[in-house]
Amino acid sequence: MKDVVMITEDQAAAARYGSLNAGVYVISVRDFLVNFLPELTAAHDLYAAVSQALQEKESEVAEKKEFAEHLPAEVLEAGVKSGRYVQGTLNVSKHRAHSEASVTAEGLSTKNSDLSWGVLVCGAKNRNRAVHGDVVVVELLPRGEWRGRDSALAEGPGGGGAEEKRGEDADRKPMPTGRVVGVPQRNWRDYVVTFPPREGPQAQSRNTQRLLAVPWDHRIPKIRVSTQQADALQDHRVVVRIDSWESSSLYPNGHSVRVLGRAGELETEVQTILIENGIHVPPFSDAQLRELPASSPERPWAVDAAQAAQRRDLRRSHLVFSVDPLGCEDVDDALSVRRLAGGTLLELGVHIADVTHFVAEGSLTDLEARARATTYYLADRRYDMLPAVLSADLCSLLGGVDRYAMSVVWELDAQTLAVEKVWYGRTLVRSSYQLHYELAQALLDGGAAEVPELRGLGPAERDARLAELTGALETLTRVARHLRAHRDQGGALELEGVEVRAQLDEQRNITALVPRQPLEVHETVAECMIYANHWVARKIQEAFPHQALLRRHPPPRQEFFSQLVESAAARGFTVDTRSNKALADSLDRAVDPRDPLVNRMLRIMATSAMSQAVYFSTGLQSQDQFYHYGLALDRYTHFTSPIRRYADVVVHRLLTAAIDVDEGRDPGRAVASNKDLEETTRHINNKNRASQQAQKLSTELFQCLYFKERDPQSDQRCLADAVIYSIRDNGVLVFVPEYGVKGPVYMKNREGQVVATGEGGLCEWQSGAVRRQSDHISTTSSCGTSTFRLFDHITVCVSVRSTHCHADALHLEAVSNRPHRGAEPKRPGAQGRSQLVQEVVRLAEEASQQAREKAARRPKLSREEREFSQSQTPNLYSLLEEVRELALLDLEAVSQVAAATA
């Protein structure tokens, strides 16, 4: 008979029954861990954390209360219903995490106009143990105690970033202020923390120690963690979970889950970004991969004859080609255009990878794709939504191979381009050309361009096929211009983003920040994709009025335009924001011929004011709420990128069901209910926000690495031209076009010194005073008065401010009140590229060419891709769709540029 071990926390029971029967041991949990599992340190830490929390709860009656007790749930519910209390989500300020938070009270602004900006919660006491993201109930303070937000630039860790999206007047105007009286729903998650180094030599000990860990996210309070690994965890990033937060404790209690690595190491910081944004992307499992077709260089996948018979075969009848970023592997879309009926009709085709043929609804691959919801693009890598055998091979519309597609084909009047007929269906395509944007633009411009697919042909055949391809591109451009003009008439916005590509070397070190160069072919492809998305949205909404997945872009609140309107007025322009059409026309007129950056900055401000585009189920909104403000379309969805967006997968299934219904066939599985679809859209929206934030943080990480190794005192690359776009109480916010950086420049520091300008416009710190006006800020010192106005160009020095427990951040300091001219006598023109960046781009293009030649000599899928089902090398493809390629945008701007281009 085996021995039996019984564990209990009742010490009296352990003493009484522990020795009554041979072979039966009754011991405490602590003794069990010490005697049977001495090396399982995580279990010891968890036990210590839970024990500590229980002890605090038992002794809290006798201890001093640090916080007020939360009210009972029934009292909170009754108070919210009666209007005495306000319920919403707690949002802690990114820049004043210790002192300022707000509660977003959705749906109450129409009942109480005072609450349209939410409720301000000042200080930790009034926050009452609520953590960023918790659902809280607040009680409003008397009006005499209401306060306004602080409009000064915050200093220190987490401070000084670009302004949060709100009206400028809201910074100073008193707003409803309250205190938290209850937390109905805790939204605690995994947090990454750092154990700061301890002072002096420490004796090694296996005893449990209680340490205050500092979260990587400034908005999260310090967490008290009990651990036996205090010495080993110093200077490391550790994942912890909060267990409790009693009213007698200043800090919550938690326990460690796992160690990520030493703080500051690249892989540790990347994993920190993923965890902080709730992104979980393990390698695809063997069970998932077994669901998919096999494909290898020795036995490549082939088209099934039965499938080919059920599809419209376009392989010989249509000139199909794709236009994507250089080096793109996951080719979601291809285009075709041809003349019909003796030239009186044009046929335009948009052909999208048929992912749903390979990914059955409810399969393991489908469940994993839904969980991820999107492909995650970071500065040095990507995490695919689908296994590489699909995303980079079987679903990708690569050149010269047969592929399944979902197509939308229009017949247009050749003269007016009016739609005569539209067809939706499954097709079989073979892309004749896999073009990249620069090559396609060169063909349109009539310049010298070599098309890889035409190599080895005789001169006559090559010229004929090149003329055919160029003609197709020219026709597409004409159609796209017409489509854009039609949307412009309806009020479509041309939004501006700050797009910079991080150029990496073989060791993944960042060597340059390369501004994106806009080409007309970008807009041509984008217009065709927008057109397809619009028509598919119409089709599925008409087929399933209450169960279609669409994408809406609500009109922004007028208060958010205050900075744009005031800034434009300071330059003599009037901006009308009453409608998207009025706004678009105003921005088109707001052009300063002396400085093209003025219009660009105004468009960036307009972008920042936008609300976020979101997916939704049509059964949840009235039809007047379907409108897409940025694109000026009555209905819109995402259909064109199913390889990297799960929303598109859902839309493909809806379109297939709609086609089956039209043709009298059984659509198979029932279309998801409105409730289920709404849950799916909520999940996708959350994951999209996480993806955008992770992309932003990843690029900022590499951005800091770029400047961290450079001496700002001697390296000319640390000096750059900056444009002032916002005035604050103690400084200005600037945009650095060359590097795509937005950030604060302080005019007054903590010591009370101000920026003074001396001979030649050089800046230095001196004792003095600062005064803010609506369109400028002035400093007064012994050097006299210095004035910095909106849209002034100044020279800044870019350096890195490192903190042990948080992410590094860029620091901008005024060097001169004059534009930066650089070391060379000539600066780049409107495109804003330095000679250094041009050289980096040239070398990068050569390296890309070498990589393509090398890739042509190896199997399509490498060993790493087959083993881990992830991309082996970075693919910086998300240029024209909702997640712009490595965009250096604040989160609000990313969302809105994405909304207008996808």
Summary of the structure (lengths in Angstrom):
residues: 902
radius of gyration: 30.0
end to end distance: 68.2
largest distance: 101.4
contacts: 2929
relative contact order: 0.10
helix: 34%
strand: 26%
